[in-house]
Amino acid sequence: MWAYFTRRLIIAIPTLWVVITVAFFLMRLAPGGPFDQEAPLPPEIMANLKAAYGLDQPLWWQYFNYLGNLLQGDFGPSFKYKDFSVTELIGQGFPVSIQNGAAALFIAILFGIPLGTMAALRQNTGADHAAMTVAMTGIVVPNFVVGPLLALIFGIYLRDTMFALPVAGWNNGAFPNRILPVICLALPFIAYIARITRASLIETLRTNYVRTARAKGLPFRMVILRHAFKSAMIPVVTYLGPATVFLLTGSMVIETIFGLPGIGRYFVQGALNRDYTLVMGVTILAASMVIFINLLVDMTYAWLDPKVRYE
């Protein structure tokens, strides 16, 4: 197990390097630059700005210089947020994103797995059809529709009632300001987890070892909890890997709609403003989390299924 873990960490280094390299050159290939404005700057000022940030150097030199700084833990200065480094901006935005993402992930698991389990155990009944209808609705209705709709209901229609909620701003993480963004983040993941759980559990219940356990006279509840449930969770855990990264690194749409200062919003602003270093910093953070969480997912497989071994 530990040998496999070490090998995966070693493989992660060139994987992360490829991501950094591709993102670096794709950013430079995009039209426009960080200092482009509607009214063009005088050539002398533009030249001074490029020289100050090293953009007047050859591209290969910028690349190797960025890698050298990155090895020292320096993501560089932001081109648009004056007097702020990318590390400082990520340090400000990541706690906001991770708090909302962790809460949304908890809610998605708390409601998605029981909903899918109930639908699987009552397959082709009214309860199953109702649960899957709700799940499909959660999948097909996008966040940029649900977010403004929730803001309209709780911010305007219910503003004079006890159910009124803030529709924008962080307010130092106040609980009321987090309710709508967390719900909006969690809804599609509840739907996906419910559908995956249902399909996987139905398939598991038809396997030979589950039929054998039931034929031995074990209580149905024990068959589900001890024999079927853990194996059925493998596809769910597989889905939770990238889903967790998406939630913890912040939803760009949700943070923009609700005006949250998370790294998802920083990423959008950085891409629009051609803030190369900020986009690179968020990309590296997300890629690192993908690699690490996928490794945790692979480790979880061995616990869920005894047949999985990493020798």
DOTI-526750 format. One record per atom (N, C-alpha, C, O): residue in one letter; x, y, z. Coordinates in steps of 0.001 Angstrom, whole numbers, plus 500000, padded with zeros to 6 digits. Each point is the difference from the previous one (the first is absolute). Example, Ala and Ser with C-alpha at 12.3 -4.5 7.8 and 13.67 -1.06 7.14 Angstrom:
a513190494310507800
a499110501190500000
a500900501200500000
a501036499981500665
s498614501069498615
s500820501190500060
s499230501090500730
s500509501108500169
//
This chain:
m500825498797500000
m499175501203500000
m500866501263500000
m499785500913499203
w501208499124501713
w500844501187500079
w500866500155498761
w500298501118499580
a500111497744499828
a500789500078498762
a499161500609498883
a500488500825499228
y498250498767500688
y499097500568498997
y499790501489500245
y499996500801499066
f499832499557502200
f499804501405500360
f501207500836499579
f499845501097499463
t501360498380500784
t501219500721499637
t500130500140498491
t500381501057499497
r499299497864499779
r500077500060498534
r499044501044499443
r500348500737499077
r498456499327501476
r499030500982499521
r500484501422500270
r499801500886499169
l500817499336501956
l500529501334500290
l501116500365499027
l500098501146499560
i500747497872500105
i501086500270499048
i499437500310498620
i500475500910499320
i498503498325500263
i499371500237498703
i499303501357499969
i499877500614498940
a499670499849502213
a499279501277500056
a500887501176499610
a499501501011499506
i501804498872500707
i500901501124499702
i500023500321498511
i499757501152499641
p500527497877499456
p499949500343498565
p498599500359499522
p499846500806499082
t499126498601501536
t498623500351499620
t499727501471500284
t499440500712499167
l500959499729502007
l499793501401500367
l500837500915499115
l499556501092499643
w501633498480500004
w500864500808499115
w499348500177498626
w500055501086499423
v499328497850500053
v499317500096498699
v498842500989500093
v499803500816499100
v499439499111501974
v498879500928500178
v500501501438500041
v499428500879499355
i501639499362501402
i500566501347500105
i500470500498498641
i499742501144499625
t500944497996499644
t500548500393498693
t498890500336499009
t500043501033499332
v498968498089500581
v498900500224499052
v499241501271500362
v499695500812499126
a499998499364502166
a499263501189500414
a500804501269499743
a499437501019499602
f501864498929500620
f500854501187499814
f499958500472498547
f499800501185499734
f500386497894499336
f500073500412498596
f498619500291499419
f499874500848499117
l499085498464501365
l498655500317499522
l499593501411500417
l499358500719499233
m501016499674501983
m499685501356500448
m500666501033499096
m499403501025499672
r501822498702499934
r500711500972499145
r499466500022498583
r500121501011499308
l499281497868500243
l499461499952498645
l498661500719499883
l499593500373498900
a499722499823502217
a498707500685499970
a500186501447499552
a500984500636500379
p498097499890498829
p500132501396499542
p499902500979501156
p499329499739500998
g501342501382498857
g499977501025501036
g501108499797501010
g500742499019499949
g499355501926500968
g501025499941501030
g499506500622501274
g498935500617500010
p501816499237501078
p499539500505501298
p499899501515500082
p499319500519500885
f501336500202498219
f500001501462500082
f499235500655498856
f500067501216499815
d499213497981499426
d499180500550498922
d498764500686500587
d499362499467500907
q500309501700498579
q498848500754500453
q499253500533498796
q500490499956498872
e498289500559501395
e499231500577498896
e500751501174499380
e500045500149498778
a500540500677502076
a500854501078499495
a501450499528500110
a500511499860501111
p500159499894497773
p501360499460500043
p500947500895500811
p499934501228499933
l500935498127500821
l501004500733500767
l501086500527499069
l500253499404498954
p500386501693501406
p501141500476499215
p501085498923499918
p500193499254500960
p500506500653497933
p501022498946499839
p501042499995501117
p500462498935500409
e499916502252500090
e501017500039501051
e499494499348501285
e500730499250500648
i498016501037499720
i499425499404501220
i499831498497499823
i500272499228500920
m499278500354497890
m499835498574499749
m501342499276500092
m500087498907500559
a500949501706498892
a501327499381500065
a500496499894501435
a500616499001500370
n499123502016500437
n500424499967501406
n499250498916500774
n500587499302500826
l498117500561498904
l499220498972500686
l500492498601499638
l500150499146500874
k500098500624497846
k500488498687499584
k501369499702500599
k500286498869500392
a500548502152499672
a501324499794500591
a499897499717501492
a500760499190500530
a498306501470500154
a499849499803501446
a499552498585500330
a500390499455501032
y498795499941498107
y499498498653500257
y500715498925499183
y499588498840500017
g501458501524499282
g500777499027499246
g499350499527498724
g500424498992499436
l498543501714500083
l499312499578498790
l500710500446498729
l499581499657498894
d501494501109501266
d500770500410498821
d501073498971499659
d500688500132498987
q499455498862501838
q500992498953499761
q499449498951499035
q498788499923499799
p502091499268499602
p499519498913499139
p499100499038500783
p500143499852501213
l498944499507498088
l499024499140500657
l500673498847500736
l499577499630501095
w501464499803498309
w500672498884500660
w500643500447501309
w500044499242500968
w500456502002499056
w500608500513501242
w498923500217501062
w500213499696501174
q498631500829498414
q498904500182500946
q499565498656500595
q499688499900501186
y500300499078497965
y499577498673500452
y500949499444501053
y499557499579501069
f501718500414498648
f500970499440500944
f500119500869501247
f500240499485501092
n499598501807498759
n500017500868501171
n498799499712500896
n500118500002501225
y498713499749498154
y498802499676500785
y500175498668500721
y499629499875501168
l500932499130498150
l500234498709500638
l500957500141501182
l499797499394501052
g501264501426498759
g500955500194501089
g499341500636501221
g500244499583501132
n498923501426498635
n499297500636501122
n498997499038500641
n499791500012501213
l499594499156497942
l499004499062500510
l500629498967500928
l499395499602500995
l501806499969498682
l500705499042500854
l500300500593501369
l500205499262500965
q499823502052499127
q500230500674501282
q498687500383500693
q500000500683501024
g498881498862498397
g498701500301500590
g499474501374499669
g499102500495500681
d501437500137498285
d499591501351499622
d499174499938498719
d500515499647498940
f498188500698501163
f499123500009498828
f500089501308499227
f499378500147498948
g501386500792501564
g500174501259499303
g498973501041500400
g499056499694500729
p501118501534498801
p499036501075500308
p498803499945499064
p500098499529498867
s498778500956501623
s498840500132499127
s500201501199499080
s500511501039500419
f499078498804498311
f500140501098499048
f498893501036500134
f500156501136499552
k498730498482501059
k498849500889500074
k499699500486501414
k499574501140500185
y500643498010500810
y499776500398501392
y501306500586500536
y500881499267500450
k499230502031499497
k501244500679500345
k500378499737501455
k499149499950500889
d502152499884499322
d500573499798501337
d499563498686500642
d500125499828501213
f499359499241497973
f499628498684500526
f500750498926499209
f500105500068498776
s500404498953501942
s500572498842499325
s498888498966499785
s498952500051500644
v501300499012498438
v499014498955499750
v499809499138501242
v498889499552500285
t502185500219500448
t499896499212501235
t499063500669500998
t499223499320500670
e500842501994499434
e499116500723500920
e498551499918499542
e499097499827500819
l500677500297497881
l498623499934499494
l499400498611500204
l498835499867500374
i501974499097499375
i499515498642500230
i499760499778501488
i499032499345500386
g501843501197500441
g499822499877501442
g498731500670500493
g499399499563500982
q500192501507498331
q498751500676500365
q498771499264499466
q498983499897500685
g501121499598498097
g498838499408499354
g499767498538500320
g498853499553500025
f502207499692500222
f499845498561500197
f499181499645501240
f499168499096499923
p501028501580501227
p499150499675501156
p498511500182499718
p499177499223500484
v500474501801498736
v498588500217499654
v499481498833499166
v498929499458500275
s501839500159498703
s499574498918499118
s499943498669500732
s499074499217499791
i501907500521501065
i500057498682500642
i498904499868501056
i499491498900500216
q500138502193500443
q498905499918500969
q498681499710499314
q499255499118500427
n500448501623498507
n498764499747499268
n500018498637499330
n498997499286500009
g502148500349499407
g500100498714499312
g499852498824500941
g499310499032499680
a501335501038501489
a499890498904500967
a498576499849500499
a499516498880500166
a499806502238500078
a498605499937500450
a499108499416498905
a499122499185500284
a501101501228498464
a499195499473498895
a500266498512499782
a499078499244499695
l502182500333500460
l500333498588499844
l499326499163501081
l499481498918499723
f500528501586501509
f499360499278501102
f498503499847499739
f499441498921500196
i499913502154499364
i498560499950499728
i499710499055498836
i499020499255500034
a501842500775498922
a499784499134498842
a500075498530500386
a499186499195499548
i501788500451501287
i500123498606500446
i498859499634500945
i499435498909499915
l500232502018500990
l498974499738501008
l498646499712499378
l499250499162500503
f500427501530498400
f498688499815499379
f500066499105498754
f499049499272499715
g502051500776499554
g500076499262498745
g500035498495500184
g499274499279499316
i501565500228501605
i500116498555500198
i498712499385500542
i499548498992499458
p499835501572501595
p498716499422500443
p498908500058498931
p499191499078499888
l500784502003499329
l498983500109498950
l500196498919498946
l499033499371499570
g502212500408500009
g500276498952499020
g499771498613500553
g499527499116499285
t500804500677501990
t499775498693500632
t498516499680500080
t499588498878499704
m499602502108500696
m498565499797500076
m499429499661498631
m499149499120499876
a501326501586499088
a499495499744498653
a500378498597499523
a499211499335499330
a502005500216501020
a500430498667499578
a499217498900500704
a499640499000499380
l500095501178501906
l499285498976500763
l498520499957499649
l499323499008500272
r500173502065499126
r498598500043499567
r499923500221498496
r499243500838499510
q501549498400499786
q500120500173498556
q498652499873499300
q499193499118500294
n500598501813498757
n498795500023499154
n498708500241500780
n498915499664499527
t501202500915501656
t498812500404500748
t499820501510499859
t500809500681499370
g498123499822501224
g499764501434499952
g501105500785500686
g500383501073499533
a500136498395501580
a501076500678500713
a501256500086499140
a500687501021499994
d499613497894499274
d501159499985499109
d499841501033498898
d500925500770499742
h497937499261499612
h499780500950498906
h500039501440500505
h500534500880499325
a498903499363501858
a500008501361500544
a501423500442500327
a500387501129499698
a500391497981500919
a501379500343500359
a500836500280498762
a500782500950499984
m499063498230498974
m500794500193498799
m499530501210499187
m500787500614499280
t497938499721500840
t499516501223499353
t500636501225500632
t500436500917499303
v499614499090502026
v500645501095500714
v501480500062499640
v500549501078499773
a500096497741500176
a501431499963499674
a500264500505498582
a500942500760499774
m498233498822499280
m500191500450498618
m499775501504499877
m500694500674499240
t498343499848501503
t499771501452499992
t501223500735500520
t500397501028499451
g500205498435501622
g501205500619500542
g501167499978499044
g500871500868500063
i499163498147499045
i501101499895499036
i499802500958498824
i500942500672499578
v497827499390499892
v499766500746498761
v499869501502500225
v500226500780499075
v499411499641502142
v499868501437500257
v501353500530500457
v500473499605501065
p500168501274498169
p501356500449500332
p500038500960501178
p498988500585500386
n502228499564500183
n500187500866501157
n499663501455499710
n499495500713500867
f500788499727497905
f499752501411499704
f498511500300499854
f499612501160499856
v499557497808500182
v498549500193500075
v499528499871501445
v499194500803500470
v501312498183500232
v499585499765501382
v500433501149500904
v499233500434500859
g501998500065498953
g500518501062500856
g499140501259499983
g499531500424501056
p500246500186497784
p499131501193499969
p498571499713500461
p499348500870500577
l500161497906499169
l498643499662500433
l499918499983501531
l499049500531500574
l501939498864500085
l500021499998501466
l500149501415500545
l499362500368500987
a501495500427498354
a500167501387500437
a498702500782499857
a499676500827500852
l499581498920498079
l498727500684499782
l498985499618501078
l499285500856500522
i500662497865499804
i499001499525500962
i500324500496501411
i499163500608500667
f502088499116499779
f500340500293501395
f500458501441500219
f499991500489501130
g500405500189497803
g500468501363500162
g498951501058499717
g500087501115500515
i498913498544498665
i498991501001499615
i498606499578500470
i499347500723500752
y500201498098498798
y498645499582500338
y499823499782501500
y498918500245500535
l502124499299500145
l499900499699501435
l500804500977500859
l500344499687501140
r499951501478498323
r500895500911500709
r499387500563501280
r500739500401500900
d497957499640499205
d499342500532501203
d499527498895500933
d499183500234500890
t501336498560498900
t499606498884500846
t501212499473500747
t501119500472499798
m498655498554501061
m501088499394500769
m500888499108499134
m501059499558500442
f498508500180498324
f500768499142499108
f500927500782499073
f500673499402499161
a499374501906500972
a500859500819499144
a501466499658500251
a500417499781501137
l500354500177497775
l501422499663500077
l500807500982499159
l499488500519499008
p501769499747501368
p500866500844499157
p500262499317498666
p500152498780499936
v499899502009499010
v500186499432498662
v501366500338499419
v500292499617498867
a500551501089501879
a501335500334499490
a500899500375501166
a499539500444501051
g501757499365498734
g500968500383501014
g500368498852500911
g499275499012500112
w501874501137500540
w500527498961500877
w499778500327501475
w499716499113500805
n500414502157499539
n499746500465501368
n500783499185501031
n499462499577501023
n501832500215498679
n500899499264500904
n499498498592500318
n500207499491501101
g499135499890497930
g499565498618500173
g498762499840500855
g499785498927500565
a499396502101499550
a498769499898500794
a499109498884499444
a499890499829498786
f499487499428502100
f499207498824499595
f498904500343498985
f499861499280499011
p499351501790501190
p498951500293499009
p500552500241498600
p499350499654499013
n501850500939500887
n500573500276498676
n500469498739499289
n500240500028498793
r499891498881501926
r500516498767499417
r498904499029499592
r500265499025499296
i498502501231501142
i498938499015499772
i499697499827498515
i500049498881499489
l499638502204499813
l499618499890498591
l501146499478499121
l499760499112499183
p501479501400500947
p501076499438499174
p500236498517500245
p500235499248499054
v499705500322502198
v500236498585500307
v498890499130499416
v500273498952499415
i498480501480500742
i498887499228499436
i500123499917498486
i499814498937499407
c500496502184499982
c500121500032498539
c501147499118499518
c499894499355498957
l501192500616501794
l501127499128499660
l499635498530500157
l500389499170499178
a498869500507501873
a499753498600500351
a498947499339499123
a500074498794499766
l498952501959499745
l498853499399499313
l500384499075498837
l499535498860499974
p501286501573499066
p500321499072498905
p500783498782500457
p499863498929499409
f500953501205501624
f500786498865500473
f499126499008500764
f500254498796499959
i498718501696500737
i499023499091500603
i499359499144498908
i499828498791500160
a499823501854498736
a499347499287498903
a500925498954499385
a499581498862499786
y501659501500499929
y500946499055499398
y500276498828500938
y499984498846499572
i500270501444501699
i500305498937500960
i498814499059500155
i500179498786500097
a498610501764499928
a498810499159500130
a499867499052498817
a499715498818500195
r500481501662498596
r499865499154498819
r501097498941499951
r499734498843499672
i501484501544500649
i501102499024499981
i499788498940501078
i500215498813499752
t499367501606501437
t499756499055501088
t498908499008499615
t500137498798500224
r498794501704499204
r498897499126499599
r500464498955498994
r499764498806500186
a500897501643498744
a500426499065498952
a500994498969500543
a499905498815499681
s501033501633501128
s501021499095500520
s499412498990500982
s500364498824499972
l498730501627500895
l499426499096500991
l499094498969499340
l499984498840500412
i499269501561498579
i499157499038499275
i500866498917499369
i499667498817500070
e501432501577499321
e500899499032499382
e500621499085501048
e500125498795499777
t500267501769501366
t500623499200501050
t499032498987500594
t500390498874500308
l498357501517499852
l499006499091500567
l499753498782499118
l499449499004500467
r500948501062498278
r499800498881499081
r501222499101499879
r499992499044499224
t501051501251501532
t501213499183499931
t499809498692500763
t499108499873500839
n501750499160498848
n499866498669500582
n500235499994501506
n499290499316500737
y501717501455499730
y500294499930501432
y498881500613500842
y499786499580501138
v499507501393498327
v498861500562500729
v498839498998499999
v499318499842501012
r500462499495497876
r498952498982499946
r500306498857500958
r499102499458500642
t502172500183499447
t500385498930500919
t499748500417501443
t499502499210500801
a500847502044499532
a499771500479501368
a498515499988500347
a499623499662501122
r499550500700497928
r498560499987500255
r499472498570500091
r499095499716500784
a501478499383498406
a499570498598500038
a500357499334501319
a499335499049500412
k501705501437500257
k500392499448501298
k499064500443501121
k500098499523501131
g499009501380498546
g499033500429500994
g500395501229500785
g499370500312501010
l501657500393498552
l500390501220500698
l498901501052499859
l499346500076498960
p500449500730502073
p499009501088499889
p500350500940498856
p501167500283499733
f497793500187499606
f500229500844498820
f500815501238500351
f500854500426499222
r498885500150501947
r500753501190500418
r501480499689500130
r500839500808499602
m499497498019500956
m501400499620500147
m500643499736498641
m501170500322499793
v498079499101499293
v500522499762498650
v500376501323499330
v501042500115499355
i498085500874500813
i500255501305499391
i501220500662500619
i500893500451499283
l499152499613502037
l501043500760500687
l501360499310499941
l501020500668499834
r499012498000500299
r501279499294500102
r500530499506498669
r501212499885499822
h497901499820499240
h500443499356498768
h499845500882498761
h500895500036499156
a497993500667500725
a499725500719498756
a500469501449500023
a500500500511498998
f499339500148502143
f500159501445500035
f501425500445499674
f500192500912499195
k500803498455501419
k501387500429499790
k500416499848498541
k500647500887499442
s498984497994499938
s500342499816498583
s499263500993499117
s500545500481499006
a498226499822501353
a499222500947499206
a500555501410500083
a499725500823499127
m501050499472501905
m500527501338500179
m501225500290499126
m500427501151499920
i500144497841499428
i501212500225499199
i499754501010498877
i500805500921499863
p498134498970499321
p499753501046498989
p499732501364500613
p500369501025499428
v498982498992501745
v499736501280500660
v501304500657500423
v500186501201499805
v500717498015500772
v501297500528500414
v500789500493498787
v500681501022500071
t499225498249498818
t500674500430498773
t499498501368499555
t500788500866499620
y497907499320500431
y499431501303499623
y500372501085500998
y500212501147499606
l499872498517501678
l500286500998501021
l501406500581499867
l500257501095500501
g500655498200498838
g501352500536499827
g500011501345499294
g500337501013500614
p499297499019498089
p499965501305499306
p498952500951500557
p500189501216499971
a498686498234500544
a498963500870500566
a500529500758501209
a499699501180500178
t501086498148500649
t500568500653501177
t500924501127499600
t499968501074500602
v500860498697498385
v500908501049499535
v499209501196499496
v500334501146500303
f498612498587498923
f499171501087499470
f499389500819501128
f499992501230499947
l499502498093501067
l499353500707501099
l501002500759500859
l499739501136500396
l501402498250499896
l500957500632500906
l500764501146499348
l500457500912500689
t499685499048498000
t500697501095499325
t499040501108499572
t500414500983499384
g498314498857500940
g499064501091499756
g499327499929498649
g500646499788498974
s498048500391501042
s499251500068498747
s500076501418499452
s499603500958500663
m500906499161498132
m500146501323499392
m498650500688499853
m499878501200500245
v499102498032499351
v498676500575499779
v499391500457501319
v499523501130500105
i500489497997500906
i499353500306501275
i500678501177500687
i499326500889500520
e501997499121499485
e500705501089500674
e499790501327499287
e500008501055500633
t499805498895498060
t499728501232499268
t498572500482500259
t499778501195500191
i499257497888499818
i498597500379500216
i499802500597501383
i499326501019500151
f501263498347500865
f499768500430501376
f501091500937500526
f500010500335501185
g500901500086497948
g501010500979500390
g500921499525501100
g500303500755500924
l500149497995498990
l500873499439501029
l501466500169499588
l500336499790498834
p500533500582502095
p501415500214499659
p500807498710500031
p501021499923500683
g498527499062498583
g500697498721499955
g500931499912498810
g500040500900499161
i500711498004500770
i500984499891498918
i499334499722498664
i500597500260498955
g498177499216501050
g499283499836498740
g499736501337499333
g500155500148498787
r499443500827502022
r499771501344499463
r501319500630499566
r500056500673498970
y500997499116501800
y501316500514499611
y500436499411498663
y500592500689499170
f499109498029500633
f500388499349498744
f499287500642498815
f500617500252498964
v498088500012501184
v499238500635498923
v500556501385499689
v500231500338498839
q499984500468502212
q500523501336499791
q501401499959499402
q500349500820499150
g500451498215501304
g501351499878499459
g499996499630498533
g500810500512499227
a498278498596500376
a499921499610498592
a499523501161499135
a500514500218498902
l498504500524501595
l499491501135499226
l501042501104499871
l500085500664498967
n500705499529502081
n501000501076500011
n501366499553499495
n500945500788499984
r499163497948499602
r501298499451499564
r501042500123501113
r501165500311499750
d498397499441501466
d500915500014501134
d500680498637500043
d499543499085500684
y501570500793498564
y500633498711499786
y500334499277501306
y499670498826500168
t500978501871500740
t500471499346501220
t498848499542500887
t500090498946500631
l498835501823499426
l498863499621500833
l499325498757499439
l499678499084500757
v500103500865497937
v499393498827499379
v500903498786500180
v499515498902500274
m501782501286499576
m500934498893500181
m499953499488501436
m500008498789500220
g499943502102500749
g499969499591501393
g498777499163500333
g500112498965500657
v498717501480498891
v498767499254500258
v500020498665499259
v499539498989500528
t500995501006498244
t500088498760499225
t500895498983500688
t499657498822500086
i501489501632500404
i500921499086500696
i499360499455501273
i500140498818500313
l499166502038500412
l499321499548501218
l498959498940499682
l499935498971500672
a499251501272498307
a498955499042499629
a500611498688499510
a499520498924500357
a501538501158498825
a500638498787499492
a500613499185501135
a499912498772499999
s500705501902500965
s500590499293501144
s498921499294500807
s500201498876500458
m498660501775499717
m498912499384500755
m499408498818499246
m499634498997500613
v500269501107498071
v499499498872499204
v500896498784500187
v499514498894500234
i501783501312499663
i500945498885500138
i499912499392501397
i499948498779500143
f500036502068500889
f499993499498501372
f498687499290500340
f500018498930500609
i498852501651499006
i498712499403500352
i499766498724499207
i499410499057500527
n501037500883498219
n499880498754499247
n500840498896500635
n499618498830499961
l501517501533500620
l500798499021500730
l499244499495501222
l500009498801500282
l499336502100500445
l499190499581501147
l498848499098499562
l499648499050500699
v499769501249498146
v498924499163499473
v500505498585499727
v499333499021500336
d501845500875499056
d500564498676499727
d500280499243501295
d499805498787500066
m500649501920500954
m500231499351501292
m498677499525500619
m499956498966500666
t498991501783499111
t498696499637500551
t499447498737499348
t499267499244500638
y501081500521498088
y499534498798499319
y500371498739500783
y499188499087500141
a502050500874500367
a500470498812500712
a499192499751501273
a499846498855500427
w499640502213500176
w499177499836501203
w498585499562499644
w499397499207500723
l500073501299498176
l498639499661499612
l499900498597499418
l499016499298500230
d502002500294499017
d499955498704499324
d501257499207500355
d501094500382499586
p498781498522501172
p501184499225500372
p500760499417498806
p501174499650500112
k498139500251498738
k500679499450498811
k501016500970499411
k500871499605499225
v499012501666501147
v500927501015499481
v501221500040500894
v499886500262501197
r501261499486498245
r501247500040500750
r501060500707499163
r500071499805498786
y500741501006501855
y501085500713499335
y501314499423500502
y500604500514500942
e499822498424498421
e501241499341500421
e501095500274498980
e501127499535500165
//
